[in-house]
Amino acid sequence: MEKINCLDLKEQHRSIKKELFEAFEKVYENTAFSGGPFVEEFEKAFATYTGTKYVIGVNNGTSSLHLAMLALGIGSGDEVIVPANTFIATAWGVSHAGATPVFVDCDKDHWEIDPAKIEAKITSKTKAIIGVHLYGMPFDIDAIKNICVKHKLFLVEDAAQAQGARYKGVTVGGFGEMACFSFYPGKNLGACGEAGALSTNNENYFKHLQSLRNHGCNVRYYHDEIGFNMRMGGLEGASLNVKLNYLEGWNNRRREIAKQYYNGIKNSKIKMQQQPAWADSVFHLFVVTCDEKDKFVKYLQDNNVNPAFHYPVPCHLQKAYSHLGYKQGDFPNSEYLAAHCMSLPMYAELSNEQVNYVIETINKF
Ligand SMILES: *Cc1c(COP(=O)(O)O)cnc(C)c1O
């Protein structure tokens, strides 16, 4: 068996190359390189897809989190609850706005933010909770919404890994004040370039976010507040228009592969992410843990299965946040996950033969 990587983007891009290049040509002919009609087309289509009223395209997912905080009026002196086990950009959004991320541990079985551990972290400075649909699986939205209502906090979804995932049958993106998406090339829906977006049902946020991403102006060269250049590029928008048509199919193929892993992997040394009844994941990543991680990783690599690691260091132990004073032992579940996790091959173009090979290899460990 040839080496099987955690992710391989080449096949997807080979299969739709003609369509993508035709779309790029249109952008070129219209010189619509920054924002413009192709980005607007995508915003409308993605709003329909997520079942939300408004989508605002931006230059990447990190910007979407940053702008979400600004649109909610969050800044210096404020605190925002963030899971300790997420990609660091969830916390960047809070820090870029001048506020402080306050980390919370995850559940030991489903690895999503643990609602039972949130209330102890709420202070008079807490303004919002950012829940992350980690690895493509929705967090327990109802439980967290209840906490938000009780303590008058904003709920923001970080849906960067979860385009198309469903919570109790409803597509993510409209559960909080707003949701943040990344279209980094490796995400389930990835642009040919860097891109991101916010979705919301609130017209005021929508208008404010449109202005913030565009130098703080609604009328050209009249600037109402200090803004940013965080517009989505036209080529990126055009690539997303093409790829959005394939997303359901790709997500369903990921669900199929995940099912094969869940049914096929029978090795008591390997633990998989538990899927609660509320969750219909899009399996951005298929993460497993193993007590003997180093040995298992070497065994996989020796057998041409190449895992990746999401993520080796939890946010609270990152050097960038050392000034916040967290220490090893603060969040045992996140720390265990970081030290023992690996991501198995997961992308829509994997063949059944490859999936079966991964399963058989794991079962022989
Ligand atoms: C990818 C990702 C982001 C950041 O998106 P970029 O487009 O890379 O800036 C934020 N949060 C999570 C959970 C992510 O996976």
The ligand as a Gaussian input file, in Angstrom:
#p B3LYP/6-31G(d) Opt

LIG

0 1
 C       -8.848000      26.879000      11.077000
 C       -9.428000      27.343000      12.342000
 C       -9.516000      28.704000      12.673000
 C       -8.799000      29.791000      11.924000
 O       -9.066000      29.904000      10.600000
 P       -7.973000      30.520000       9.591000
 O       -8.741000      30.617000       8.315000
 O       -6.834000      29.557000       9.528000
 O       -7.569000      31.846000      10.106000
 C      -10.191000      29.059000      13.830000
 N      -10.733000      28.130000      14.636000
 C      -10.640000      26.810000      14.366000
 C      -11.282000      25.845000      15.304000
 C       -9.971000      26.370000      13.230000
 O       -9.868000      25.066000      12.991000

